[in-house]
Amino acid sequence: MSRDKDHIALSDEHNSRGIELADRGWLDEAIKEFKRAIELDPRSAHAHDNLATVYSEKKLYREALQEYLTALALEPDSATAHYNLACFLATHGPDMAIAEYKDAIQLDPQYPDAHLNLGLTYADQGRSDEALKELEAAITLDPNDPFPRHELASLLMDEGDYRSAIAQLKEVVRLEPDGFEAHLDLGICYAQKGFYAEAERAYARARELSADDLLLNYNIGALYALWDKPDASLEALRRALAADPTKVRGWLAADPMFDGMKGRAEFDELLRE
C-alpha cells in the first residue's frame, strides 16, 4: 500500500485515538485502533511501537517483541526505536522467557532443560518456591545430570537449608567427582551445620582440584576458626590474602565466623597489613 497523504493522515488519527484509549486503560480498544493505523500505513513505525507497548502491558510478550522489532526495522536510525526495544527487553525479558519455557513444557512436559532454565529464571527473580519445584522436576527427568542438582543445592544454601543442600551435593560429587565447586559447596554446608570433620574432608578434595582458589582458602580459614584451630585458620587465610588481600580483608572485617580469632595478635596483624 502506498503511503499516500490521505492514508497517512487517517492512520495518524487512529494512532492518536489508540493512545487516548491506552491512557484510559482501554487496552483492547487501543489495540484495534493501532492495528487500523497500521493497516492504513504499514510503515508507520510509531503505530507499531505503540501497539508493542500495549501488547507488553497485556503480557503478550511475543507479540510485543515482534512489533518493537518491526518499528526498529522501519526506522533503524531512530534512537527512540532502539531505546524502546532495550527498555522492553530489560523490563520484560525474564517474564518473556518464563512464558516461553512454560509453553515448551506444555508442549513437552518431559523436557528437563526447559524445567531447569525455568527454575533458574524463577531463582533470579527471587521466586524460590517455584524455582525449587522446577529444579526438582529437572532432576526427576534427568537424575544423572549433576548440573540441576548443584543449582538446586545452591538455591537451598541461599535459603539456609544446608541439610537438604548436603543431600544434593553428595549426589553431585558422586556424579561428578572432579567438580571443584561441588566439593567446595559441600564443605561450606558441612561447616554451617557444625560437621567440621566432614567439611575438612570436602575441602581437602577441593584443594586437590584447585589448591590456590581464593574462596576455598577463605572458607578453610573460616572452618578452622569455628573449630578453634587458629594456626590452621591463619595458614589458610594467608593463602587467601595472597590471591586478593583487599577483598579478603574486607570480608574478614565483617564476618562473624572469625569472631573467635579477633584479639589474637597474628589475626589482627593480617587485618592491618
Long-range contacts (C-beta under 8 A, 24 or more apart in sequence): 1-40, 1-41, 1-42, 3-41, 3-43, 7-40, 7-41, 8-40, 8-41, 8-44, 10-40, 11-36, 11-37, 11-38, 11-40, 11-41, 11-44, 11-47, 12-37, 12-41, 12-44, 13-37, 14-40, 14-47, 15-44, 15-46, 15-47, 15-50, 18-47, 18-50, 18-51, 18-54, 19-50, 22-50, 22-53, 22-54, 22-57, 27-54, 27-57, 27-58, 30-54, 31-55, 31-58, 43-74, 44-74, 45-70, 45-71, 45-74, 45-75, 45-78, 45-81, 46-71, 48-74, 49-80, 49-81, 49-84, 52-84, 52-88, 53-84, 56-88, 56-91, 56-92, 59-95, 59-99, 61-92, 61-95, 61-96, 61-99, 62-96, 62-99, 62-100, 64-88, 64-92, 65-96, 94-121, 94-124, 94-125, 97-121, 98-122, 110-141, 111-141, 112-137, 112-138, 112-141, 112-142, 112-145, 112-148, 113-138, 115-141, 116-147, 116-148, 116-151, 119-148, 119-151, 119-152, 120-151, 123-151, 123-155, 128-155, 128-158, 128-159, 131-155, 132-156, 144-175, 145-175, 146-171, 146-172, 146-175, 146-176, 146-179, 146-182, 149-175, 150-179, 150-181, 150-182, 150-185, 153-182, 153-185, 153-189, 154-185, 157-185, 157-188, 157-189, 162-189, 162-192, 162-193, 163-189, 163-193, 165-189, 166-190, 166-193, 173-205, 178-209, 180-206, 180-209, 180-210, 180-213, 180-216, 183-209, 184-213, 184-215, 184-216, 184-219, 187-219, 187-220, 187-223, 188-219, 191-219, 191-222, 191-223, 191-226, 194-226, 196-223, 196-226, 196-227, 199-223, 212-239, 212-243, 213-243, 214-240, 214-243, 214-244, 214-247, 214-248, 217-243, 218-248, 218-251, 221-258, 222-255, 222-257, 222-258, 225-257, 225-258, 225-260, 225-261, 226-257, 226-260, 228-260, 230-261, 230-264, 230-266, 230-267, 233-258, 233-261, 233-267, 234-261, 234-266, 234-267, 234-270, 237-267, 237-270, 238-270, 241-270, 241-273, 245-273
